[in-house]
Amino acid sequence: MAIAKADTAHDTTAARDKSPTAVGDNDLSAATANRFRDELGSIFGKPPVQDSTKFAKAETPTKNDAGDKTPDKLGDKPFNDFARTNGLDTRNTPDGKVEFSLKNNGEKLTIGTVDKTREGFKEIDRTLKEMTSLKQLELENKFGVKFAQPGDPKPRQASDPGSKPGKELEVRSPKLKELLGIEAALDKATPSHATGDSGKAVKFYFLKNQSFEPSAKGVAAFEPDVHGNPAVIVDPNSLDKTPITERDRDTKRDGPHRSIESVMIHELGHHSEEKVFKNPAEKADFYKGMGWSPVPGSKPEENQWMMNGRDGRGYAPGGPTPHSNWQRIDDKGRVTGEVSPDRVERLAQVKPATNYFTGPHEMLAEGLTMLRLGDSHRTQLMQTDNKLYGMMKGIDQKEIDMTHGAGKFMRSYDEKLQPRSAEAEKALLEREEAARARKPGTK
């Protein structure tokens, strides 16, 4: 019998549809990218650069009659392979060069434009490595987070409680688009990344070739690493076709949120839960407020939960993905049938923020994600279930007070932290009242 465990070791964000993202119209020029590198370089110093020509070597260059003084020409394939591996967009320019870019926060960020030569390939490789290294340094210094690198102690694959530890998993360095998504998440979800009582910084692990929990088919998981520190572990290739931020999405058909930004806000929401609740009883009371109950006959340490239906019945998740059928539970904790997740969502006493609610901890993390994304996402959370909105607002404020002191800061409707004042409170109240007055689905 697969009953949801709220505190299982594997809080995994389930995979949703991953759609490729088109490049936007607003162009941040190569000069902007150069200024970005120069400004960061002046703060942190120039990072070491490792040359890589693995894609360029795959194609034999051609030379024209000018001999060795003419740069070796390359076709499109090595540049396209390089772009695909690093999550970049490409465009052939009228003068025969190739432009590399990313769509970030609704705007086009140009990485560089180079000749289709071996030297041009080396140039864009160096440029991307510099920008990636500097962005990582910036995030580590600004937010105090860490990023695992090859050679660091490896995370272990998820294993069942009581069984031997899973095998060690190889990690890779993060890509620029992943760092930009994490930056957007940290900006909106602060102070969820901040250290709790342990004083240990959150560390991000990007797995190279093997999944953390293969059966879950997930994107990322919030887990303690081998040192017991809080960590976000990202599965291989799980973010390759995912837009960086919510503003970069070209479709809303894959759910209320789907971006690197929102995935990371979700995982950091698990960190918020760990910090805010000081004991199991406090956490259990919060879960009950969200419409969950312990499975009849289960022990508190087993953390087995079922969702309360408006029909007076209980429903427990039957699997780790949003599409798994749920189990109907009687008053003795016995399974009496299967129910689709859509029906459970309709029957829920407290309606979940999204269709990913395979346990109270995931329902909580999704609620915090919608709140912290702000604006239309916050409105959607409120219109979905006003009680859940109030609970998410409360736990978010509790974490803010724990970090900055009670009553000093608050989160605005558009997700920004700001000093608490009568004017700020009034502005938030007006936005909330306006959102409640609108019909669901309207802006």
NORMO-V246768 format. One record per residue. N is the residue number from 1. RES is the residue in one letter. SS is DSSP state (helix for helix, strand for strand, loop for the rest). Layout:
BEGIN
N:RES:SS ; N:RES:SS
END
This chain:
BEGIN
1:M:loop ; 2:A:loop ; 3:I:loop ; 4:A:strand ; 5:K:strand ; 6:A:loop ; 7:D:loop ; 8:T:loop ; 9:A:loop ; 10:H:loop ; 11:D:strand ; 12:T:strand ; 13:T:strand ; 14:A:strand ; 15:A:loop ; 16:R:loop ; 17:D:loop ; 18:K:loop ; 19:S:loop ; 20:P:loop ; 21:T:loop ; 22:A:loop ; 23:V:loop ; 24:G:loop ; 25:D:loop ; 26:N:loop ; 27:D:strand ; 28:L:strand ; 29:S:loop ; 30:A:helix ; 31:A:helix ; 32:T:helix ; 33:A:helix ; 34:N:helix ; 35:R:helix ; 36:F:helix ; 37:R:helix ; 38:D:helix ; 39:E:helix ; 40:L:helix ; 41:G:helix ; 42:S:helix ; 43:I:helix ; 44:F:helix ; 45:G:loop ; 46:K:loop ; 47:P:loop ; 48:P:loop ; 49:V:loop ; 50:Q:loop ; 51:D:loop ; 52:S:loop ; 53:T:loop ; 54:K:loop ; 55:F:loop ; 56:A:helix ; 57:K:helix ; 58:A:helix ; 59:E:loop ; 60:T:loop ; 61:P:loop ; 62:T:strand ; 63:K:loop ; 64:N:loop ; 65:D:loop ; 66:A:loop ; 67:G:helix ; 68:D:helix ; 69:K:helix ; 70:T:loop ; 71:P:loop ; 72:D:loop ; 73:K:strand ; 74:L:loop ; 75:G:loop ; 76:D:helix ; 77:K:helix ; 78:P:helix ; 79:F:helix ; 80:N:helix ; 81:D:helix ; 82:F:helix ; 83:A:helix ; 84:R:helix ; 85:T:helix ; 86:N:helix ; 87:G:loop ; 88:L:loop ; 89:D:strand ; 90:T:strand ; 91:R:strand ; 92:N:strand ; 93:T:loop ; 94:P:loop ; 95:D:loop ; 96:G:loop ; 97:K:loop ; 98:V:strand ; 99:E:strand ; 100:F:strand ; 101:S:strand ; 102:L:strand ; 103:K:strand ; 104:N:strand ; 105:N:loop ; 106:G:loop ; 107:E:strand ; 108:K:strand ; 109:L:strand ; 110:T:strand ; 111:I:strand ; 112:G:strand ; 113:T:strand ; 114:V:strand ; 115:D:loop ; 116:K:loop ; 117:T:strand ; 118:R:helix ; 119:E:helix ; 120:G:helix ; 121:F:helix ; 122:K:helix ; 123:E:helix ; 124:I:helix ; 125:D:helix ; 126:R:helix ; 127:T:helix ; 128:L:helix ; 129:K:helix ; 130:E:helix ; 131:M:helix ; 132:T:helix ; 133:S:helix ; 134:L:helix ; 135:K:helix ; 136:Q:helix ; 137:L:helix ; 138:E:helix ; 139:L:helix ; 140:E:helix ; 141:N:helix ; 142:K:helix ; 143:F:helix ; 144:G:loop ; 145:V:loop ; 146:K:strand ; 147:F:strand ; 148:A:loop ; 149:Q:loop ; 150:P:loop ; 151:G:loop ; 152:D:loop ; 153:P:loop ; 154:K:loop ; 155:P:loop ; 156:R:strand ; 157:Q:loop ; 158:A:loop ; 159:S:loop ; 160:D:loop ; 161:P:loop ; 162:G:loop ; 163:S:loop ; 164:K:loop ; 165:P:loop ; 166:G:loop ; 167:K:loop ; 168:E:strand ; 169:L:loop ; 170:E:loop ; 171:V:strand ; 172:R:strand ; 173:S:loop ; 174:P:loop ; 175:K:loop ; 176:L:helix ; 177:K:helix ; 178:E:helix ; 179:L:helix ; 180:L:helix ; 181:G:helix ; 182:I:helix ; 183:E:helix ; 184:A:helix ; 185:A:helix ; 186:L:helix ; 187:D:helix ; 188:K:helix ; 189:A:helix ; 190:T:loop ; 191:P:loop ; 192:S:loop ; 193:H:loop ; 194:A:loop ; 195:T:loop ; 196:G:loop ; 197:D:loop ; 198:S:loop ; 199:G:loop ; 200:K:loop ; 201:A:loop ; 202:V:loop ; 203:K:strand ; 204:F:strand ; 205:Y:strand ; 206:F:strand ; 207:L:strand ; 208:K:loop ; 209:N:loop ; 210:Q:loop ; 211:S:loop ; 212:F:loop ; 213:E:loop ; 214:P:helix ; 215:S:helix ; 216:A:helix ; 217:K:loop ; 218:G:strand ; 219:V:strand ; 220:A:strand ; 221:A:strand ; 222:F:strand ; 223:E:strand ; 224:P:strand ; 225:D:loop ; 226:V:loop ; 227:H:loop ; 228:G:loop ; 229:N:loop ; 230:P:strand ; 231:A:strand ; 232:V:strand ; 233:I:strand ; 234:V:strand ; 235:D:loop ; 236:P:loop ; 237:N:loop ; 238:S:loop ; 239:L:loop ; 240:D:loop ; 241:K:loop ; 242:T:loop ; 243:P:loop ; 244:I:loop ; 245:T:loop ; 246:E:helix ; 247:R:helix ; 248:D:helix ; 249:R:loop ; 250:D:loop ; 251:T:loop ; 252:K:loop ; 253:R:loop ; 254:D:loop ; 255:G:loop ; 256:P:loop ; 257:H:loop ; 258:R:loop ; 259:S:loop ; 260:I:helix ; 261:E:helix ; 262:S:helix ; 263:V:helix ; 264:M:helix ; 265:I:helix ; 266:H:helix ; 267:E:helix ; 268:L:helix ; 269:G:helix ; 270:H:helix ; 271:H:helix ; 272:S:helix ; 273:E:helix ; 274:E:helix ; 275:K:helix ; 276:V:helix ; 277:F:loop ; 278:K:loop ; 279:N:loop ; 280:P:helix ; 281:A:helix ; 282:E:helix ; 283:K:helix ; 284:A:helix ; 285:D:helix ; 286:F:helix ; 287:Y:helix ; 288:K:helix ; 289:G:helix ; 290:M:loop ; 291:G:loop ; 292:W:strand ; 293:S:strand ; 294:P:strand ; 295:V:loop ; 296:P:loop ; 297:G:loop ; 298:S:loop ; 299:K:loop ; 300:P:helix ; 301:E:helix ; 302:E:helix ; 303:N:loop ; 304:Q:strand ; 305:W:strand ; 306:M:strand ; 307:M:strand ; 308:N:strand ; 309:G:strand ; 310:R:loop ; 311:D:loop ; 312:G:loop ; 313:R:loop ; 314:G:strand ; 315:Y:strand ; 316:A:strand ; 317:P:strand ; 318:G:loop ; 319:G:loop ; 320:P:loop ; 321:T:loop ; 322:P:loop ; 323:H:loop ; 324:S:loop ; 325:N:loop ; 326:W:strand ; 327:Q:strand ; 328:R:strand ; 329:I:strand ; 330:D:loop ; 331:D:loop ; 332:K:loop ; 333:G:loop ; 334:R:loop ; 335:V:strand ; 336:T:strand ; 337:G:strand ; 338:E:strand ; 339:V:strand ; 340:S:loop ; 341:P:helix ; 342:D:helix ; 343:R:helix ; 344:V:helix ; 345:E:helix ; 346:R:helix ; 347:L:helix ; 348:A:strand ; 349:Q:loop ; 350:V:loop ; 351:K:loop ; 352:P:loop ; 353:A:loop ; 354:T:loop ; 355:N:loop ; 356:Y:loop ; 357:F:loop ; 358:T:loop ; 359:G:loop ; 360:P:helix ; 361:H:helix ; 362:E:helix ; 363:M:helix ; 364:L:helix ; 365:A:helix ; 366:E:helix ; 367:G:helix ; 368:L:helix ; 369:T:helix ; 370:M:helix ; 371:L:helix ; 372:R:helix ; 373:L:helix ; 374:G:loop ; 375:D:helix ; 376:S:helix ; 377:H:helix ; 378:R:helix ; 379:T:helix ; 380:Q:helix ; 381:L:helix ; 382:M:helix ; 383:Q:helix ; 384:T:helix ; 385:D:loop ; 386:N:helix ; 387:K:helix ; 388:L:helix ; 389:Y:helix ; 390:G:helix ; 391:M:helix ; 392:M:helix ; 393:K:helix ; 394:G:helix ; 395:I:helix ; 396:D:helix ; 397:Q:helix ; 398:K:helix ; 399:E:helix ; 400:I:helix ; 401:D:helix ; 402:M:helix ; 403:T:helix ; 404:H:helix ; 405:G:loop ; 406:A:loop ; 407:G:loop ; 408:K:loop ; 409:F:strand ; 410:M:strand ; 411:R:strand ; 412:S:loop ; 413:Y:loop ; 414:D:loop ; 415:E:loop ; 416:K:loop ; 417:L:strand ; 418:Q:strand ; 419:P:strand ; 420:R:loop ; 421:S:loop ; 422:A:helix ; 423:E:helix ; 424:A:helix ; 425:E:helix ; 426:K:helix ; 427:A:helix ; 428:L:helix ; 429:L:helix ; 430:E:helix ; 431:R:helix ; 432:E:helix ; 433:E:helix ; 434:A:helix ; 435:A:helix ; 436:R:helix ; 437:A:helix ; 438:R:loop ; 439:K:loop ; 440:P:loop ; 441:G:loop ; 442:T:loop ; 443:K:loop
END
